[in-house]
């Protein structure tokens, strides 16, 4: 019952379910749950605070003990958090119907508000002491990102309870999610990229040279996720998010979005280490940064008057950068901590392409005179297939016992593990 098991399973399955309902609404007029603000608010809330936060919870509950050299979280705690997430989903889906049935208006939303805010706060409270008391405090980026998520969830539901339109807080959550993506990708990429470089060294350098260490290191550079570039990108995202919240109609937010795009493109310079970049896992993580940078670029251009819907950039971030990074985490962290080697089968690359395609199609729906609904439905279908495949191939592993001889939540041990 490691933290990733229920939450990563929920992430993949819920990602397909939510988008299936949304695509059926767009294409066939299927009724969606009645919530304050209407169908678009339901869609945005469940993609960010249902799907997205499930992935965040699974990641931090698994990664924080590893990063801080502390014991795994107790199975009973993980189970309680998973049930709280599920209760929050049910409460939000029923919030509008409860309000109408009881005739109590916005107060009917109170259970959903308490459960959703309670879940996000509970995850933050559980991991905060370990992050704060870690001797080197190198992982505090996760804590600040989680705190921002707590503020976003609380702000969203506070707006609903007072009768205001709450979508501004979804954009705050999107900014918090992008900071978490940058922080998490820097940790994961250190291993992925250097493993790719080691494999490239082994291919290019004779075995007798490899035994001499120093000569082998000269053959190819080492990859480093450099803090200055990463911190610049995080600071730019935070500044842009604050401007969107406080100055929603100002062109300042547009210029800051262009600044974020430049900072993320600058961050990509860490990755330019040669042929090793074009291996499966390295290229997938590199693609996350491309979608992140392009998302902010389009958002900035739209705010500065280019004839483009603001939703184009937003969906490159929410579908592209968030969706692809979450899929990469499910494949890499999920499999290795479940006791399996990384999956080399073609379906993994196919799903990554589908997620990127979904983001590009949805962004294209924001172009002038485009067949918007058709493109949105096609984007939804690509996403549904992608996460249905992820749920099938990965979900089965998340409910199985380990087969590599390892214990608990430790990483894949190599010998004896299967590539199922």
C-alpha positions as CSV (number, residue, x, y, z in Angstrom):
1,X,0.0,0.0,0.0
2,X,2.7,2.4,-1.0
3,X,1.5,6.0,-1.7
4,X,1.8,5.6,-5.4
5,X,-0.3,2.5,-5.7
6,X,-3.9,3.8,-5.1
7,X,-3.2,7.3,-6.3
8,X,-1.4,6.4,-9.6
9,X,-4.1,3.9,-10.3
10,X,-6.8,6.6,-9.6
11,X,-4.8,9.1,-11.8
12,X,-4.8,6.9,-14.9
13,X,-8.4,5.7,-14.5
14,X,-9.9,9.0,-13.5
15,X,-8.0,10.9,-16.3
16,X,-9.8,8.7,-18.9
17,X,-13.2,8.9,-17.1
18,X,-13.3,12.6,-16.7
19,X,-12.3,13.3,-20.3
20,X,-14.8,10.6,-21.5
21,X,-17.6,12.5,-19.8
22,X,-16.3,15.9,-21.1
23,X,-16.0,14.6,-24.7
24,X,-19.4,13.1,-24.6
25,X,-20.8,16.5,-23.4
26,X,-19.0,18.3,-26.2
27,X,-19.9,15.8,-29.0
28,X,-23.3,14.5,-28.0
29,X,-24.6,16.8,-25.3
30,X,-24.4,14.3,-22.5
31,X,-25.4,15.9,-19.2
32,X,-22.6,16.5,-16.8
33,X,-22.9,16.8,-13.0
34,X,-24.6,20.0,-11.9
35,X,-22.0,22.2,-10.1
36,X,-21.8,26.0,-9.4
37,X,-20.4,27.7,-12.5
38,X,-21.6,25.1,-15.0
39,X,-19.9,22.4,-17.1
40,X,-16.7,24.3,-17.9
41,X,-16.0,24.8,-14.2
42,X,-16.6,21.1,-13.5
43,X,-14.2,20.1,-16.3
44,X,-11.5,22.4,-15.1
45,X,-11.9,21.5,-11.5
46,X,-11.8,17.7,-12.0
47,X,-8.9,17.8,-14.4
48,X,-6.8,19.9,-12.0
49,X,-8.0,19.1,-8.5
50,X,-9.1,15.5,-9.2
51,X,-6.8,14.0,-11.8
52,X,-3.8,16.4,-11.2
53,X,-3.9,16.3,-7.4
54,X,-4.2,12.5,-7.4
55,X,-0.9,12.3,-9.3
56,X,0.8,14.9,-7.0
57,X,-0.3,12.9,-3.9
58,X,1.0,9.6,-5.3
59,X,4.3,11.2,-6.2
60,X,5.0,13.1,-3.0
61,X,3.9,10.2,-0.7
62,X,6.4,7.9,-2.5
63,X,9.2,10.4,-3.3
64,X,9.4,12.3,0.0
65,X,10.5,9.3,2.1
66,X,13.1,8.5,-0.5
67,X,14.4,12.1,-0.8
68,X,14.5,12.6,2.9
69,X,15.8,9.2,3.9
70,X,12.8,8.5,6.1
71,X,10.5,5.5,6.5
72,X,7.6,5.0,4.0
73,X,4.2,6.3,5.1
74,X,2.0,3.8,6.9
75,X,-0.5,1.9,4.7
76,X,-3.3,3.0,7.0
77,X,-2.5,6.7,6.4
78,X,-2.3,6.1,2.6
79,X,-5.7,4.4,2.7
80,X,-7.3,7.2,4.6
81,X,-5.9,9.8,2.2
82,X,-7.1,7.8,-0.8
83,X,-10.6,7.5,0.7
84,X,-10.6,11.2,1.4
85,X,-9.7,11.9,-2.3
86,X,-12.6,9.6,-3.4
87,X,-15.0,11.3,-1.0
88,X,-14.0,14.7,-2.3
89,X,-14.8,13.6,-5.9
90,X,-18.2,12.2,-4.9
91,X,-19.1,15.4,-2.9
92,X,-18.1,17.7,-5.8
93,X,-20.0,15.7,-8.4
94,X,-23.2,15.8,-6.2
95,X,-22.7,19.4,-4.9
96,X,-25.1,21.1,-7.4
97,X,-27.8,18.4,-7.0
98,X,-27.5,18.6,-3.2
99,X,-28.0,22.4,-3.3
100,X,-31.0,22.2,-5.6
101,X,-32.6,19.3,-3.7
102,X,-32.2,20.9,-0.3
103,X,-33.0,24.4,-1.6
104,X,-30.0,25.8,0.3
105,X,-28.1,27.3,-2.6
106,X,-24.3,27.7,-2.3
107,X,-24.3,26.1,1.2
108,X,-25.0,22.8,-0.5
109,X,-21.4,23.1,-1.8
110,X,-20.0,23.1,1.7
111,X,-19.3,19.3,1.9
112,X,-17.4,19.5,-1.4
113,X,-15.4,22.5,-0.2
114,X,-14.4,20.9,3.1
115,X,-13.5,17.6,1.6
116,X,-11.5,19.0,-1.4
117,X,-9.6,21.5,0.7
118,X,-9.2,19.0,3.5
119,X,-7.6,16.4,1.2
120,X,-5.1,18.9,-0.3
121,X,-4.3,20.3,3.2
122,X,-3.9,16.7,4.6
123,X,-1.3,15.8,1.9
124,X,0.6,19.0,2.6
125,X,0.5,18.4,6.4
126,X,1.7,14.8,6.1
127,X,4.8,15.6,4.0
128,X,5.7,19.0,5.4
129,X,7.5,17.9,8.5
130,X,9.8,15.6,6.6
131,X,10.6,18.2,4.0
132,X,11.2,20.9,6.5
133,X,13.3,18.9,8.9
134,X,15.5,17.4,6.2
135,X,19.0,18.4,7.0
136,X,19.9,19.9,3.6
137,X,16.3,21.2,2.8
138,X,16.9,20.6,-0.9
139,X,13.3,19.5,-1.5
140,X,11.4,22.5,-0.1
141,X,10.2,23.3,-3.7
142,X,7.7,20.5,-3.3
143,X,6.4,22.0,0.0
144,X,5.9,25.5,-1.5
145,X,4.2,24.0,-4.5
146,X,1.8,22.1,-2.2
147,X,1.1,25.2,-0.1
148,X,0.2,27.0,-3.3
149,X,-2.2,24.2,-4.2
150,X,-3.8,24.4,-0.8
151,X,-4.4,28.1,-1.4
152,X,-5.8,27.5,-4.9
153,X,-8.3,24.8,-3.7
154,X,-9.4,27.0,-0.8
155,X,-9.7,30.0,-3.0
156,X,-11.8,28.1,-5.6
157,X,-14.3,26.8,-3.1
158,X,-14.4,30.1,-1.1
159,X,-15.4,31.9,-4.4
160,X,-18.1,29.3,-5.0
161,X,-19.5,29.7,-1.5
162,X,-19.8,33.4,-1.9
163,X,-21.3,33.2,-5.3
164,X,-18.4,34.3,-7.4
165,X,-17.0,32.7,-10.6
166,X,-14.1,30.6,-9.4
167,X,-12.0,29.9,-12.6
168,X,-9.2,32.3,-11.6
169,X,-8.2,29.8,-8.9
170,X,-7.8,27.0,-11.5
171,X,-5.2,29.2,-13.2
172,X,-3.5,29.6,-9.8
173,X,-3.5,25.9,-9.4
174,X,-2.1,25.5,-13.0
175,X,0.8,27.8,-12.1
176,X,1.4,25.8,-8.9
177,X,1.3,22.5,-10.9
178,X,3.8,23.9,-13.4
179,X,6.2,24.7,-10.6
180,X,5.8,21.2,-9.2
181,X,6.4,19.8,-12.7
182,X,9.7,21.7,-13.0
183,X,10.8,20.6,-9.5
184,X,9.8,16.9,-10.0
185,X,11.3,16.7,-13.6
186,X,14.6,18.0,-12.4
187,X,14.9,15.1,-9.9
188,X,13.7,12.5,-12.3
189,X,15.8,13.8,-15.2
190,X,19.0,13.5,-13.2
191,X,18.7,9.7,-13.2
192,X,17.1,9.3,-16.6
193,X,19.6,11.5,-18.5
194,X,22.6,10.2,-16.8
195,X,21.5,6.6,-17.3
196,X,21.1,7.4,-21.0
197,X,24.6,9.0,-21.0
198,X,26.1,5.9,-19.3
199,X,24.5,3.7,-22.0
200,X,25.9,5.9,-24.7
201,X,29.4,5.8,-23.1
202,X,29.2,2.0,-23.0
203,X,28.3,2.0,-26.7
204,X,31.0,4.4,-27.8
205,X,33.9,3.7,-25.4
206,X,35.7,0.3,-25.4
207,X,35.2,-1.8,-22.3
208,X,38.9,-1.6,-21.3
209,X,38.6,2.2,-21.2
210,X,35.4,2.1,-19.1
211,X,37.4,0.4,-16.4
212,X,39.6,3.4,-16.0
213,X,36.8,5.8,-14.9
214,X,38.4,9.2,-15.7
215,X,38.9,8.5,-19.4
216,X,35.4,7.3,-19.7
217,X,34.0,10.4,-18.2
218,X,35.8,12.5,-20.8
219,X,34.0,10.7,-23.6
220,X,30.6,12.4,-22.9
221,X,29.5,15.2,-20.6
222,X,27.5,14.6,-17.4
223,X,24.0,15.9,-17.2
224,X,23.2,18.3,-14.4
225,X,19.9,19.9,-13.6
226,X,21.4,23.3,-12.7
227,X,19.6,25.2,-9.9
228,X,20.0,28.7,-11.3
229,X,18.1,27.9,-14.5
230,X,15.5,25.9,-12.6
231,X,15.0,28.6,-10.0
232,X,14.7,31.3,-12.6
233,X,11.9,29.3,-14.4
234,X,10.1,28.7,-11.1
235,X,10.3,32.4,-10.1
236,X,9.0,33.4,-13.5
237,X,6.1,31.0,-13.2
238,X,5.2,32.3,-9.7
239,X,5.4,35.9,-10.8
240,X,3.2,35.3,-13.8
241,X,0.7,33.4,-11.7
242,X,0.4,36.2,-9.2
243,X,0.0,38.7,-12.1
244,X,-2.9,36.6,-13.6
245,X,-4.6,36.6,-10.2
246,X,-4.1,40.2,-9.2
247,X,-4.0,41.9,-12.6
248,X,-6.2,39.8,-14.8
249,X,-6.8,42.4,-17.5
250,X,-3.3,43.9,-17.6
251,X,-0.8,43.3,-20.4
252,X,1.7,42.8,-17.7
253,X,0.6,39.1,-17.4
254,X,1.2,38.7,-21.1
255,X,4.7,40.0,-21.0
256,X,5.4,37.9,-17.9
257,X,4.1,34.8,-19.8
258,X,6.7,35.5,-22.5
259,X,9.3,35.7,-19.8
260,X,8.3,32.3,-18.5
261,X,8.6,30.9,-22.0
262,X,12.1,32.3,-22.3
263,X,13.1,31.0,-18.9
264,X,11.9,27.5,-19.8
265,X,13.6,27.5,-23.2
266,X,16.8,28.5,-21.3
267,X,16.3,25.6,-18.9
268,X,16.3,23.3,-21.8
269,X,20.0,24.1,-22.4
270,X,20.8,21.7,-19.6
271,X,19.5,18.9,-21.8
272,X,21.6,19.4,-24.9
273,X,24.2,16.7,-24.3
274,X,24.1,14.9,-27.6
275,X,22.6,11.7,-28.8
276,X,21.6,10.5,-25.4
277,X,18.8,13.1,-25.5
278,X,17.0,11.1,-28.2
279,X,16.4,8.1,-26.1
280,X,12.8,7.3,-25.1
281,X,12.6,8.5,-21.5
282,X,14.9,11.5,-22.0
283,X,13.0,12.7,-25.0
284,X,9.7,12.3,-23.2
285,X,10.8,14.5,-20.3
286,X,12.4,17.0,-22.7
287,X,9.0,17.2,-24.5
288,X,7.3,18.2,-21.3
289,X,9.5,21.4,-21.3
290,X,8.7,22.1,-24.9
291,X,5.0,22.0,-24.2
292,X,5.4,24.1,-21.1
293,X,7.4,26.8,-22.9
294,X,5.0,26.8,-25.9
295,X,2.0,27.0,-23.5
296,X,3.3,30.1,-21.9
297,X,4.4,31.6,-25.2
298,X,0.8,31.2,-26.7
299,X,-0.7,32.5,-23.5
300,X,1.5,35.6,-23.6
301,X,0.8,36.3,-27.3
302,X,-3.0,35.9,-26.7
303,X,-2.9,38.4,-23.8
304,X,-1.0,40.9,-26.0
305,X,-3.5,41.0,-28.8
306,X,-2.6,38.2,-31.1
307,X,-5.8,36.7,-32.5
308,X,-5.7,33.5,-30.5
309,X,-7.9,32.2,-27.8
310,X,-6.2,32.3,-24.3
311,X,-7.4,28.7,-23.9
312,X,-4.8,27.5,-26.5
313,X,-1.9,28.2,-24.2
314,X,-3.7,27.1,-21.1
315,X,-4.4,23.7,-22.6
316,X,-0.9,23.2,-23.9
317,X,0.0,23.5,-20.2
318,X,-2.9,21.5,-18.7
319,X,-3.1,18.7,-21.3
320,X,0.4,18.8,-22.7
321,X,2.9,19.7,-19.9
322,X,0.8,18.3,-17.0
323,X,-0.5,15.3,-18.8
324,X,2.8,14.2,-20.3
325,X,4.7,14.7,-17.1
326,X,2.2,12.8,-15.1
327,X,2.3,9.9,-17.6
328,X,6.1,9.9,-17.4
329,X,5.9,9.8,-13.6
330,X,3.4,6.9,-13.7
331,X,5.8,4.9,-16.0
332,X,9.1,5.7,-14.3
333,X,8.4,6.2,-10.6
334,X,5.3,3.9,-10.6
335,X,7.0,0.9,-12.3
336,X,10.3,1.1,-10.5
337,X,8.8,1.4,-7.0
338,X,6.4,-1.4,-7.9
339,X,9.4,-3.6,-8.5
340,X,9.5,-3.6,-12.4
341,X,12.0,-2.5,-14.9
342,X,11.1,0.3,-17.2
343,X,8.8,-0.7,-20.0
344,X,10.4,-0.9,-23.5
345,X,7.3,-1.8,-25.4
346,X,5.8,0.4,-28.2
347,X,2.7,1.4,-26.3
348,X,4.6,3.8,-24.1
349,X,5.8,5.9,-27.0
350,X,2.4,5.7,-28.5
351,X,0.7,7.1,-25.4
352,X,3.2,9.9,-25.2
353,X,2.5,10.9,-28.8
354,X,-1.3,10.7,-28.1
355,X,-1.0,13.1,-25.2
356,X,1.1,15.6,-27.2
357,X,-1.4,15.3,-30.1
358,X,-4.3,15.9,-27.7
359,X,-2.6,19.1,-26.5
360,X,-1.8,20.3,-30.0
361,X,-5.3,19.6,-31.3
362,X,-6.9,21.4,-28.3
363,X,-4.5,24.4,-28.8
364,X,-5.5,24.5,-32.5
365,X,-9.1,24.8,-31.5
366,X,-8.2,28.3,-30.3
367,X,-7.1,29.5,-33.7
368,X,-9.4,31.9,-35.6
369,X,-12.1,30.2,-37.7
370,X,-11.0,26.7,-36.7
371,X,-13.5,23.9,-36.3
372,X,-13.3,24.3,-32.5
373,X,-15.7,21.6,-31.4
374,X,-14.4,19.0,-33.8
375,X,-10.8,19.6,-32.7
376,X,-11.8,19.5,-29.0
377,X,-13.6,16.2,-29.5
378,X,-10.6,14.8,-31.3
379,X,-8.3,16.0,-28.6
380,X,-10.5,14.4,-26.0
381,X,-10.5,11.1,-27.8
382,X,-6.7,11.0,-28.1
383,X,-6.4,11.7,-24.3
384,X,-9.0,9.0,-23.4
385,X,-7.2,6.4,-25.4
386,X,-3.9,7.4,-23.9
387,X,-4.9,7.2,-20.3
388,X,-7.1,4.1,-20.8
389,X,-4.0,2.4,-22.1
390,X,-2.0,3.7,-19.1
391,X,-4.7,2.4,-16.7
392,X,-4.6,-1.0,-18.4
393,X,-0.9,-1.5,-18.7
394,X,0.2,0.2,-15.4
395,X,-2.9,-0.3,-13.2
396,X,-2.4,-4.1,-13.2
397,X,1.1,-3.6,-11.8
398,X,-0.1,-1.2,-9.1
399,X,-2.4,-3.9,-7.5
400,X,0.1,-6.8,-7.7
401,X,2.7,-7.8,-5.1
402,X,6.3,-7.1,-6.0
403,X,8.0,-9.8,-8.0
404,X,11.7,-8.6,-7.8
405,X,12.3,-9.7,-4.2
406,X,12.2,-6.1,-3.0
407,X,10.2,-4.9,0.0
408,X,7.7,-2.1,0.5
409,X,8.2,1.0,-1.6
410,X,11.9,0.6,-2.5
411,X,13.0,0.9,-6.1
412,X,13.4,-1.9,-8.6
413,X,16.1,-4.3,-7.6
414,X,17.0,-5.6,-11.0
415,X,17.6,-9.3,-10.8
416,X,14.4,-11.4,-11.0
417,X,12.1,-8.6,-12.0
418,X,9.8,-8.9,-15.0
419,X,9.2,-6.4,-17.8
420,X,5.4,-7.1,-17.8
